[in-house]
Amino acid sequence: MNEDKAARFHRLSRRTAWVALLLNVCLMMLLLPGGASIVLRDAAVSISSASSSSPLTVAIFTALLALLIEAAVSAPGFYRTFVLERRYGLSSISLRTWSIDHLKGLAIGVALAVGAAEIMYFTLGRWPRWWWAASAGVFIVALLIVARIAPVLLLPIFYRFKPLDREGLRARLETLSARAGIPVLGVYEWGLGEKTRRANAVLVGTGRSRRVLLSDTLLASYTDDEIEVILAHELGHHAHGDIRNGLLIESLLILASCASASAALHALWPWLGLHGPADVAGLPLVVLVSGAVSLLTRPGVNALSRRNEHRADRFALRLTERPDAFESAMRRLAAHNLAEERPSAATLWFFHTHPPFEQRIRAARAFLS
């Protein structure tokens, strides 16, 4: 692997992500004081020809705000997800395909934002003191539903899937899943190569929607032993309840974000010139507070994720008893995906959900010794 190239790619990608975050924060800060958000609310009222608290006004205001955020971060977003990916050989996607996918993602994002805002302002109007708990409850239920249906309804919007036609490999992976006590609905080839050169294997869904997805890039370049040990790692996450625990952590973060947003709205609405906490013009404050909760908790969430990755590695080694395949798969994935070999401590803390691949290999050797 070209280490300098990987380090340079990730450094530029992180800097661009920080720029996008700064632009987003600046936009929210500019909207709140001086009535800019109130102007946006009045524009939504004018378009809807309804009251400032009506569901239509909330939907229009939220959509306008989402489009403003998109406009603010579009340049760094394009540079990071299209220009850099192509420059460093990670992407083969055309500008047309990237644009179509981006518009699909934007449409889904706006729809989800509008739905969340409608729930939030409905509960604010109904239960002014406890709206945050009611909203969080609905959001958590929605999170659980999305986790279950995403493999069936959402992923096919962006990627092509078909049943794996390599009968021997399919039977081998289904047998592996059965040995791990994690039944799967099926094994599918994931058309990742149309858009990226990255290789990946994932076990998505929960319960009866659980299925194995193997990228075509993985199938083209990796041995069956390597694919088996990669899937065994994914099975380890399910065996140890990492998916369930991840949803629990996300639920707690949703609850913390809603509670923090409630405290901020009740404390600051007079200073912001709002009619009250339920004024839709306060939505930028909610975005700011929720983002702050996410940013502050990220190091802890990442640290937990890295611990889970090590544990899933040990599970894969016990299940397959293929240490050589594990090490070769790690090195091949690192080269394929342009992994950063030696990130700084701060970079690891804030950005990495996975341990560096050399650390994973050393830990695996120590586990087996």
Phi, psi and omega in degrees: 000138177281098187296318180299319179297317180295315181297319180294317179300311183291325177297314179294321180295318179293317179299320179293322178296320178295322178298315180299317179297316180298318178297319179296314179297316180299320179298313180297319180293325178289327182288323190288301182283153175081003172086008180298321178292327178293322176299317179296321177296316180295326176295320178295321177297318180297319180291319184279339185055035180227180180289164182291344181257003183289151178303324180293319178296317178300317181296315182293315179300314181296318179297317178298318179295317179298321180290326175296318177298316179300318179296323182292323186255007185296319182295306177296328178295316178296317180297317185287315188267345179243302186295306182297318181300319179285320182299323183260016171074018180268343185231142174243012186287143177278161178299322180296313180294319177301316181296318180297314179297320180296319178294322176299312179298320179296317180298316178295317180298316179295317180298317179294320179296317179297316179300316180296318180294321179299317178297315183299313185281336172294313181291326176299319180287328183274317183229080187304326184273330186242019182301325184298323179290318179295315179297315180300321179299316179294317181297322180293318176299317179298320178301316181294322179294315180297320179300329181277322187264348184306315181297333185269320188251323189268312182302320179296347176293331186249337186226159176266137177229147173208153178302139181297127183263006175266093190302317182297315179292319180300313180297322180296318181287325177293323176295318178300316179297319179295319178297326180280351182076025181238087181295143180237152180287326181179175179240128187232147171274131186254118185283067181279331186294344177291340187233338183208159175266357179299150177247145183199152171222132182222155172246106188252161177087176177225152177058231184285349178268001183291130179210157180266130176242122178244122181292147178298331177293325176291314182297330183280336192238350187246150177285163178298324178297318180294318178296320180298317182288329176295316178294323178301323175299315179296322177298326178300323178298318181287322181296326181268005178074023182295326179292313178298315181294324177297320177293325178295316179296316177300322179295318178295323178293323176298315179298316180295320180295316180295318180295318179294319178296321179297314180299318181294316181296316182291331181276328192249352187300324179295321181294330181274356179076026181274162177290335182169180180301332183274005177289124183298340178294349177274001182301321176303327177294320178298319179298316179299312183294317179297320177296322179295318178299316180297317182293318182291329182268352184302314181303317179295317179296318179296319179298318178296320179298318180295322176298318180295325179296317177299319181294320178293327175299315180296322177299316181297320180293320178293320185287319186263332186054044180232072181297323180295318179294323178298311183294317180294325178293318179299315181293321180291319177296320180298317179290318182297318186261007178055053182287148178277122189281316185230072177291152176292166180299318180295319179296316179299318183295317187266335190241337191259118173272346179241145174293155174303146189296325178294324177295321179294320179294317178297319180296322179294318179296320179294323179296324183275343184281000000 
